[in-house]
Structure formats: C-alpha cells, structure tokens
Amino acid sequence: MAVDAVIIGLGYVGLPLALEATRAGRKVLGFDINSGVVDDLNAGRSHVDDLSDGDIAAMLEGGFEATTDESRIGEAATAVICVPTPLRKTKDPDMSYVVSAAEHTIALMFALLINASILILAIAKGRLSFSLLRQALDSTTKLSCFVVFILI
C-alpha cells in the first residue's frame, strides 16, 4: 500500500489523530471534502485550534498529505472515519455523515483489497456504529465484518 492509513475527516478529531500517527512514523493520507481545509493543510496552515502551523509542517515533513480525491482512499489498508455526528433536536446523534463515509470507504477499499480495516471514531453508542457499518457492508459488498470495540 502507498500509505499506512487514511483518515477521513480532518477536523478536531481526525487532524490530531493524523498528527500522532505521523509522529509514530506512519505515512498518513488525510481526506476531507472541504477543498479549503485540504489546501490550507497542504500549505502548512492549521484550521484546528489545538494544532499549530508548526504541527502541520512537521506532519508534511513526515509524509502526511491531504486530499479531496476520494479515489485515493483505496491506497490504504486501514481507514479511520472521523466525520461529524451532530446532535439532532431529539439529542440523538445524526449518523448520516458516518453512513455516507462508511459506504464510500467500503466501496473504494474493498474494490482494491481483500483485507481492510475500517474504524469509526464518532460520538455514538458502539452498537449503533456496528449496526451502521454492517448495513454499509451489506449494501456495498458480499463481505462480512468483524468489529472490536475498545472502550477508553
């Protein structure tokens, strides 16, 4: 694989994760649908309060690259989905961003790989995330999933 991991969603969850993975020596591809965010990151500018421009420069030196090209998601055997899960008026999380990201990620990764890992970092109950991932797998592939939850 060209990269160790792709992180989908480069906001306040995904970008610090990309920083730590890069610090650990991993080659990370960051994906975001916002071209302004991607352009700023590739130019060494942070849009997240907790990360400085120096942090972004260190990531770039470590091989980090940001992209809006979803076809590149398939370059990694591991994807981490870090997309928003805003709360609805009923106080339950809106998982539509997670579902969309999971469906696209599964289609792109499994088109190129036999084995792939997809992790979801979201504010949601584990069973809900598992159920959504299973539905996305069932609607996109003939594959089954094995899910491990690590509670922190």
PyMOL CGO cylinders between C-alpha atoms (Angstrom):
from pymol import cmd
from pymol.cgo import CYLINDER

trace = [
    CYLINDER, 0.00, 0.00, 0.00, 1.13, 3.51, -0.72, 0.3, 1, 1, 1, 1, 1, 1,
    CYLINDER, 1.13, 3.51, -0.72, 0.06, 4.78, 2.73, 0.3, 1, 1, 1, 1, 1, 1,
    CYLINDER, 0.06, 4.78, 2.73, -0.35, 3.15, 6.13, 0.3, 1, 1, 1, 1, 1, 1,
    CYLINDER, -0.35, 3.15, 6.13, -3.71, 4.76, 6.87, 0.3, 1, 1, 1, 1, 1, 1,
    CYLINDER, -3.71, 4.76, 6.87, -6.24, 7.17, 5.51, 0.3, 1, 1, 1, 1, 1, 1,
    CYLINDER, -6.24, 7.17, 5.51, -8.06, 9.43, 7.94, 0.3, 1, 1, 1, 1, 1, 1,
    CYLINDER, -8.06, 9.43, 7.94, -11.43, 10.56, 6.65, 0.3, 1, 1, 1, 1, 1, 1,
    CYLINDER, -11.43, 10.56, 6.65, -12.45, 13.90, 8.12, 0.3, 1, 1, 1, 1, 1, 1,
    CYLINDER, -12.45, 13.90, 8.12, -9.71, 16.36, 9.06, 0.3, 1, 1, 1, 1, 1, 1,
    CYLINDER, -9.71, 16.36, 9.06, -11.45, 18.26, 11.83, 0.3, 1, 1, 1, 1, 1, 1,
    CYLINDER, -11.45, 18.26, 11.83, -10.85, 18.39, 15.56, 0.3, 1, 1, 1, 1, 1, 1,
    CYLINDER, -10.85, 18.39, 15.56, -10.80, 14.58, 15.85, 0.3, 1, 1, 1, 1, 1, 1,
    CYLINDER, -10.80, 14.58, 15.85, -9.17, 13.46, 12.61, 0.3, 1, 1, 1, 1, 1, 1,
    CYLINDER, -9.17, 13.46, 12.61, -6.38, 16.02, 12.37, 0.3, 1, 1, 1, 1, 1, 1,
    CYLINDER, -6.38, 16.02, 12.37, -4.85, 15.35, 15.83, 0.3, 1, 1, 1, 1, 1, 1,
    CYLINDER, -4.85, 15.35, 15.83, -5.08, 11.62, 15.07, 0.3, 1, 1, 1, 1, 1, 1,
    CYLINDER, -5.08, 11.62, 15.07, -3.20, 12.22, 11.81, 0.3, 1, 1, 1, 1, 1, 1,
    CYLINDER, -3.20, 12.22, 11.81, -0.56, 14.18, 13.74, 0.3, 1, 1, 1, 1, 1, 1,
    CYLINDER, -0.56, 14.18, 13.74, 0.02, 11.38, 16.24, 0.3, 1, 1, 1, 1, 1, 1,
    CYLINDER, 0.02, 11.38, 16.24, 0.11, 8.70, 13.54, 0.3, 1, 1, 1, 1, 1, 1,
    CYLINDER, 0.11, 8.70, 13.54, 2.65, 10.75, 11.59, 0.3, 1, 1, 1, 1, 1, 1,
    CYLINDER, 2.65, 10.75, 11.59, 4.72, 11.27, 14.75, 0.3, 1, 1, 1, 1, 1, 1,
    CYLINDER, 4.72, 11.27, 14.75, 4.71, 7.49, 15.19, 0.3, 1, 1, 1, 1, 1, 1,
    CYLINDER, 4.71, 7.49, 15.19, 6.31, 7.14, 11.76, 0.3, 1, 1, 1, 1, 1, 1,
    CYLINDER, 6.31, 7.14, 11.76, 3.20, 6.18, 9.81, 0.3, 1, 1, 1, 1, 1, 1,
    CYLINDER, 3.20, 6.18, 9.81, 2.56, 7.51, 6.31, 0.3, 1, 1, 1, 1, 1, 1,
    CYLINDER, 2.56, 7.51, 6.31, -0.88, 9.09, 6.53, 0.3, 1, 1, 1, 1, 1, 1,
    CYLINDER, -0.88, 9.09, 6.53, -3.25, 10.32, 3.86, 0.3, 1, 1, 1, 1, 1, 1,
    CYLINDER, -3.25, 10.32, 3.86, -5.91, 12.73, 5.09, 0.3, 1, 1, 1, 1, 1, 1,
    CYLINDER, -5.91, 12.73, 5.09, -9.19, 13.01, 3.20, 0.3, 1, 1, 1, 1, 1, 1,
    CYLINDER, -9.19, 13.01, 3.20, -11.70, 15.82, 3.55, 0.3, 1, 1, 1, 1, 1, 1,
    CYLINDER, -11.70, 15.82, 3.55, -14.48, 17.08, 1.29, 0.3, 1, 1, 1, 1, 1, 1,
    CYLINDER, -14.48, 17.08, 1.29, -13.61, 20.71, 2.07, 0.3, 1, 1, 1, 1, 1, 1,
    CYLINDER, -13.61, 20.71, 2.07, -11.05, 21.85, -0.51, 0.3, 1, 1, 1, 1, 1, 1,
    CYLINDER, -11.05, 21.85, -0.51, -10.21, 24.94, 1.55, 0.3, 1, 1, 1, 1, 1, 1,
    CYLINDER, -10.21, 24.94, 1.55, -9.20, 22.77, 4.51, 0.3, 1, 1, 1, 1, 1, 1,
    CYLINDER, -9.20, 22.77, 4.51, -7.13, 20.50, 2.26, 0.3, 1, 1, 1, 1, 1, 1,
    CYLINDER, -7.13, 20.50, 2.26, -5.41, 23.41, 0.52, 0.3, 1, 1, 1, 1, 1, 1,
    CYLINDER, -5.41, 23.41, 0.52, -4.57, 25.05, 3.86, 0.3, 1, 1, 1, 1, 1, 1,
    CYLINDER, -4.57, 25.05, 3.86, -3.17, 21.83, 5.32, 0.3, 1, 1, 1, 1, 1, 1,
    CYLINDER, -3.17, 21.83, 5.32, -1.02, 21.12, 2.28, 0.3, 1, 1, 1, 1, 1, 1,
    CYLINDER, -1.02, 21.12, 2.28, 0.28, 24.71, 2.56, 0.3, 1, 1, 1, 1, 1, 1,
    CYLINDER, 0.28, 24.71, 2.56, 1.17, 24.12, 6.24, 0.3, 1, 1, 1, 1, 1, 1,
    CYLINDER, 1.17, 24.12, 6.24, -1.71, 26.04, 7.80, 0.3, 1, 1, 1, 1, 1, 1,
    CYLINDER, -1.71, 26.04, 7.80, -3.82, 24.63, 10.64, 0.3, 1, 1, 1, 1, 1, 1,
    CYLINDER, -3.82, 24.63, 10.64, -7.55, 25.26, 10.96, 0.3, 1, 1, 1, 1, 1, 1,
    CYLINDER, -7.55, 25.26, 10.96, -7.85, 23.42, 14.30, 0.3, 1, 1, 1, 1, 1, 1,
    CYLINDER, -7.85, 23.42, 14.30, -7.16, 25.43, 17.47, 0.3, 1, 1, 1, 1, 1, 1,
    CYLINDER, -7.16, 25.43, 17.47, -5.26, 22.61, 19.19, 0.3, 1, 1, 1, 1, 1, 1,
    CYLINDER, -5.26, 22.61, 19.19, -2.71, 22.24, 16.37, 0.3, 1, 1, 1, 1, 1, 1,
    CYLINDER, -2.71, 22.24, 16.37, -0.24, 24.91, 15.32, 0.3, 1, 1, 1, 1, 1, 1,
    CYLINDER, -0.24, 24.91, 15.32, 1.08, 25.62, 11.86, 0.3, 1, 1, 1, 1, 1, 1,
    CYLINDER, 1.08, 25.62, 11.86, 4.34, 24.09, 13.14, 0.3, 1, 1, 1, 1, 1, 1,
    CYLINDER, 4.34, 24.09, 13.14, 2.48, 20.84, 13.88, 0.3, 1, 1, 1, 1, 1, 1,
    CYLINDER, 2.48, 20.84, 13.88, 1.15, 20.78, 10.33, 0.3, 1, 1, 1, 1, 1, 1,
    CYLINDER, 1.15, 20.78, 10.33, 4.62, 21.49, 8.92, 0.3, 1, 1, 1, 1, 1, 1,
    CYLINDER, 4.62, 21.49, 8.92, 6.00, 18.55, 10.92, 0.3, 1, 1, 1, 1, 1, 1,
    CYLINDER, 6.00, 18.55, 10.92, 3.22, 16.32, 9.57, 0.3, 1, 1, 1, 1, 1, 1,
    CYLINDER, 3.22, 16.32, 9.57, 4.02, 17.33, 6.00, 0.3, 1, 1, 1, 1, 1, 1,
    CYLINDER, 4.02, 17.33, 6.00, 7.72, 16.62, 6.60, 0.3, 1, 1, 1, 1, 1, 1,
    CYLINDER, 7.72, 16.62, 6.60, 6.70, 13.20, 7.93, 0.3, 1, 1, 1, 1, 1, 1,
    CYLINDER, 6.70, 13.20, 7.93, 4.88, 12.34, 4.70, 0.3, 1, 1, 1, 1, 1, 1,
    CYLINDER, 4.88, 12.34, 4.70, 1.35, 13.50, 5.52, 0.3, 1, 1, 1, 1, 1, 1,
    CYLINDER, 1.35, 13.50, 5.52, -0.73, 14.62, 2.57, 0.3, 1, 1, 1, 1, 1, 1,
    CYLINDER, -0.73, 14.62, 2.57, -4.30, 15.92, 2.47, 0.3, 1, 1, 1, 1, 1, 1,
    CYLINDER, -4.30, 15.92, 2.47, -6.62, 15.32, -0.47, 0.3, 1, 1, 1, 1, 1, 1,
    CYLINDER, -6.62, 15.32, -0.47, -10.19, 15.74, -1.69, 0.3, 1, 1, 1, 1, 1, 1,
    CYLINDER, -10.19, 15.74, -1.69, -9.75, 12.90, -4.19, 0.3, 1, 1, 1, 1, 1, 1,
    CYLINDER, -9.75, 12.90, -4.19, -11.87, 10.08, -2.78, 0.3, 1, 1, 1, 1, 1, 1,
    CYLINDER, -11.87, 10.08, -2.78, -10.39, 7.54, -5.19, 0.3, 1, 1, 1, 1, 1, 1,
    CYLINDER, -10.39, 7.54, -5.19, -7.17, 7.73, -3.13, 0.3, 1, 1, 1, 1, 1, 1,
    CYLINDER, -7.17, 7.73, -3.13, -8.91, 6.22, -0.08, 0.3, 1, 1, 1, 1, 1, 1,
    CYLINDER, -8.91, 6.22, -0.08, -8.18, 2.80, -1.57, 0.3, 1, 1, 1, 1, 1, 1,
    CYLINDER, -8.18, 2.80, -1.57, -4.42, 3.39, -1.21, 0.3, 1, 1, 1, 1, 1, 1,
    CYLINDER, -4.42, 3.39, -1.21, -4.56, 2.34, 2.45, 0.3, 1, 1, 1, 1, 1, 1,
    CYLINDER, -4.56, 2.34, 2.45, -5.40, -0.93, 4.15, 0.3, 1, 1, 1, 1, 1, 1,
    CYLINDER, -5.40, -0.93, 4.15, -6.73, 0.98, 7.16, 0.3, 1, 1, 1, 1, 1, 1,
    CYLINDER, -6.73, 0.98, 7.16, -9.25, 3.80, 7.19, 0.3, 1, 1, 1, 1, 1, 1,
    CYLINDER, -9.25, 3.80, 7.19, -10.36, 5.79, 10.20, 0.3, 1, 1, 1, 1, 1, 1,
    CYLINDER, -10.36, 5.79, 10.20, -13.64, 7.65, 9.79, 0.3, 1, 1, 1, 1, 1, 1,
    CYLINDER, -13.64, 7.65, 9.79, -13.69, 10.87, 11.84, 0.3, 1, 1, 1, 1, 1, 1,
    CYLINDER, -13.69, 10.87, 11.84, -16.68, 12.73, 10.45, 0.3, 1, 1, 1, 1, 1, 1,
    CYLINDER, -16.68, 12.73, 10.45, -19.16, 14.90, 12.36, 0.3, 1, 1, 1, 1, 1, 1,
    CYLINDER, -19.16, 14.90, 12.36, -22.02, 13.38, 14.33, 0.3, 1, 1, 1, 1, 1, 1,
    CYLINDER, -22.02, 13.38, 14.33, -24.06, 16.44, 15.28, 0.3, 1, 1, 1, 1, 1, 1,
    CYLINDER, -24.06, 16.44, 15.28, -26.92, 16.01, 17.70, 0.3, 1, 1, 1, 1, 1, 1,
    CYLINDER, -26.92, 16.01, 17.70, -30.46, 16.24, 16.41, 0.3, 1, 1, 1, 1, 1, 1,
    CYLINDER, -30.46, 16.24, 16.41, -33.22, 18.12, 18.25, 0.3, 1, 1, 1, 1, 1, 1,
    CYLINDER, -33.22, 18.12, 18.25, -34.05, 14.80, 19.91, 0.3, 1, 1, 1, 1, 1, 1,
    CYLINDER, -34.05, 14.80, 19.91, -30.47, 14.69, 21.33, 0.3, 1, 1, 1, 1, 1, 1,
    CYLINDER, -30.47, 14.69, 21.33, -29.53, 11.53, 19.42, 0.3, 1, 1, 1, 1, 1, 1,
    CYLINDER, -29.53, 11.53, 19.42, -26.56, 11.69, 17.01, 0.3, 1, 1, 1, 1, 1, 1,
    CYLINDER, -26.56, 11.69, 17.01, -27.15, 12.29, 13.31, 0.3, 1, 1, 1, 1, 1, 1,
    CYLINDER, -27.15, 12.29, 13.31, -25.15, 9.42, 11.84, 0.3, 1, 1, 1, 1, 1, 1,
    CYLINDER, -25.15, 9.42, 11.84, -25.78, 10.30, 8.18, 0.3, 1, 1, 1, 1, 1, 1,
    CYLINDER, -25.78, 10.30, 8.18, -22.21, 11.55, 7.70, 0.3, 1, 1, 1, 1, 1, 1,
    CYLINDER, -22.21, 11.55, 7.70, -20.83, 8.32, 9.16, 0.3, 1, 1, 1, 1, 1, 1,
    CYLINDER, -20.83, 8.32, 9.16, -23.08, 6.18, 6.95, 0.3, 1, 1, 1, 1, 1, 1,
    CYLINDER, -23.08, 6.18, 6.95, -22.09, 8.09, 3.81, 0.3, 1, 1, 1, 1, 1, 1,
    CYLINDER, -22.09, 8.09, 3.81, -18.38, 7.95, 4.67, 0.3, 1, 1, 1, 1, 1, 1,
    CYLINDER, -18.38, 7.95, 4.67, -18.57, 4.23, 5.50, 0.3, 1, 1, 1, 1, 1, 1,
    CYLINDER, -18.57, 4.23, 5.50, -20.36, 3.36, 2.24, 0.3, 1, 1, 1, 1, 1, 1,
    CYLINDER, -20.36, 3.36, 2.24, -17.86, 5.29, 0.13, 0.3, 1, 1, 1, 1, 1, 1,
    CYLINDER, -17.86, 5.29, 0.13, -14.88, 3.95, 2.06, 0.3, 1, 1, 1, 1, 1, 1,
    CYLINDER, -14.88, 3.95, 2.06, -16.01, 0.34, 1.87, 0.3, 1, 1, 1, 1, 1, 1,
    CYLINDER, -16.01, 0.34, 1.87, -16.67, 0.58, -1.87, 0.3, 1, 1, 1, 1, 1, 1,
    CYLINDER, -16.67, 0.58, -1.87, -13.26, 2.12, -2.57, 0.3, 1, 1, 1, 1, 1, 1,
    CYLINDER, -13.26, 2.12, -2.57, -11.19, -0.04, -0.22, 0.3, 1, 1, 1, 1, 1, 1,
    CYLINDER, -11.19, -0.04, -0.22, -12.75, -3.40, -0.97, 0.3, 1, 1, 1, 1, 1, 1,
    CYLINDER, -12.75, -3.40, -0.97, -12.53, -2.79, -4.71, 0.3, 1, 1, 1, 1, 1, 1,
    CYLINDER, -12.53, -2.79, -4.71, -8.75, -2.95, -4.32, 0.3, 1, 1, 1, 1, 1, 1,
    CYLINDER, -8.75, -2.95, -4.32, -8.18, -5.13, -1.25, 0.3, 1, 1, 1, 1, 1, 1,
    CYLINDER, -8.18, -5.13, -1.25, -9.17, -8.47, 0.19, 0.3, 1, 1, 1, 1, 1, 1,
    CYLINDER, -9.17, -8.47, 0.19, -8.43, -7.40, 3.78, 0.3, 1, 1, 1, 1, 1, 1,
    CYLINDER, -8.43, -7.40, 3.78, -9.08, -3.93, 5.08, 0.3, 1, 1, 1, 1, 1, 1,
    CYLINDER, -9.08, -3.93, 5.08, -9.76, -2.34, 8.43, 0.3, 1, 1, 1, 1, 1, 1,
    CYLINDER, -9.76, -2.34, 8.43, -12.24, 0.46, 8.90, 0.3, 1, 1, 1, 1, 1, 1,
    CYLINDER, -12.24, 0.46, 8.90, -12.55, 2.24, 12.23, 0.3, 1, 1, 1, 1, 1, 1,
    CYLINDER, -12.55, 2.24, 12.23, -15.21, 4.75, 13.17, 0.3, 1, 1, 1, 1, 1, 1,
    CYLINDER, -15.21, 4.75, 13.17, -14.47, 7.46, 15.73, 0.3, 1, 1, 1, 1, 1, 1,
    CYLINDER, -14.47, 7.46, 15.73, -17.82, 9.03, 16.49, 0.3, 1, 1, 1, 1, 1, 1,
    CYLINDER, -17.82, 9.03, 16.49, -19.94, 10.17, 19.37, 0.3, 1, 1, 1, 1, 1, 1,
    CYLINDER, -19.94, 10.17, 19.37, -22.35, 7.26, 19.28, 0.3, 1, 1, 1, 1, 1, 1,
    CYLINDER, -22.35, 7.26, 19.28, -23.12, 4.06, 21.08, 0.3, 1, 1, 1, 1, 1, 1,
    CYLINDER, -23.12, 4.06, 21.08, -20.97, 1.14, 19.93, 0.3, 1, 1, 1, 1, 1, 1,
    CYLINDER, -20.97, 1.14, 19.93, -23.92, -0.96, 18.87, 0.3, 1, 1, 1, 1, 1, 1,
    CYLINDER, -23.92, -0.96, 18.87, -25.18, 1.85, 16.64, 0.3, 1, 1, 1, 1, 1, 1,
    CYLINDER, -25.18, 1.85, 16.64, -21.79, 2.22, 14.93, 0.3, 1, 1, 1, 1, 1, 1,
    CYLINDER, -21.79, 2.22, 14.93, -21.55, -1.57, 14.45, 0.3, 1, 1, 1, 1, 1, 1,
    CYLINDER, -21.55, -1.57, 14.45, -25.06, -1.69, 13.01, 0.3, 1, 1, 1, 1, 1, 1,
    CYLINDER, -25.06, -1.69, 13.01, -24.32, 1.14, 10.58, 0.3, 1, 1, 1, 1, 1, 1,
    CYLINDER, -24.32, 1.14, 10.58, -21.03, -0.42, 9.46, 0.3, 1, 1, 1, 1, 1, 1,
    CYLINDER, -21.03, -0.42, 9.46, -22.73, -3.78, 8.93, 0.3, 1, 1, 1, 1, 1, 1,
    CYLINDER, -22.73, -3.78, 8.93, -25.53, -2.16, 6.88, 0.3, 1, 1, 1, 1, 1, 1,
    CYLINDER, -25.53, -2.16, 6.88, -22.96, -0.33, 4.75, 0.3, 1, 1, 1, 1, 1, 1,
    CYLINDER, -22.96, -0.33, 4.75, -21.04, -3.58, 4.19, 0.3, 1, 1, 1, 1, 1, 1,
    CYLINDER, -21.04, -3.58, 4.19, -24.19, -5.48, 3.30, 0.3, 1, 1, 1, 1, 1, 1,
    CYLINDER, -24.19, -5.48, 3.30, -25.32, -2.84, 0.83, 0.3, 1, 1, 1, 1, 1, 1,
    CYLINDER, -25.32, -2.84, 0.83, -21.89, -2.42, -0.77, 0.3, 1, 1, 1, 1, 1, 1,
    CYLINDER, -21.89, -2.42, -0.77, -20.22, -5.84, -0.74, 0.3, 1, 1, 1, 1, 1, 1,
    CYLINDER, -20.22, -5.84, -0.74, -20.79, -9.52, -0.09, 0.3, 1, 1, 1, 1, 1, 1,
    CYLINDER, -20.79, -9.52, -0.09, -18.29, -9.37, 2.78, 0.3, 1, 1, 1, 1, 1, 1,
    CYLINDER, -18.29, -9.37, 2.78, -18.87, -9.71, 6.49, 0.3, 1, 1, 1, 1, 1, 1,
    CYLINDER, -18.87, -9.71, 6.49, -17.35, -7.62, 9.23, 0.3, 1, 1, 1, 1, 1, 1,
    CYLINDER, -17.35, -7.62, 9.23, -15.61, -8.31, 12.48, 0.3, 1, 1, 1, 1, 1, 1,
    CYLINDER, -15.61, -8.31, 12.48, -15.81, -5.44, 14.93, 0.3, 1, 1, 1, 1, 1, 1,
    CYLINDER, -15.81, -5.44, 14.93, -13.83, -4.89, 18.10, 0.3, 1, 1, 1, 1, 1, 1,
    CYLINDER, -13.83, -4.89, 18.10, -14.76, -2.07, 20.44, 0.3, 1, 1, 1, 1, 1, 1,
    CYLINDER, -14.76, -2.07, 20.44, -12.10, -0.59, 22.70, 0.3, 1, 1, 1, 1, 1, 1,
    CYLINDER, -12.10, -0.59, 22.70, -13.59, 1.49, 25.47, 0.3, 1, 1, 1, 1, 1, 1,
    CYLINDER, -13.59, 1.49, 25.47, -11.39, 4.28, 26.74, 0.3, 1, 1, 1, 1, 1, 1,
]
cmd.load_cgo(trace, "trace")
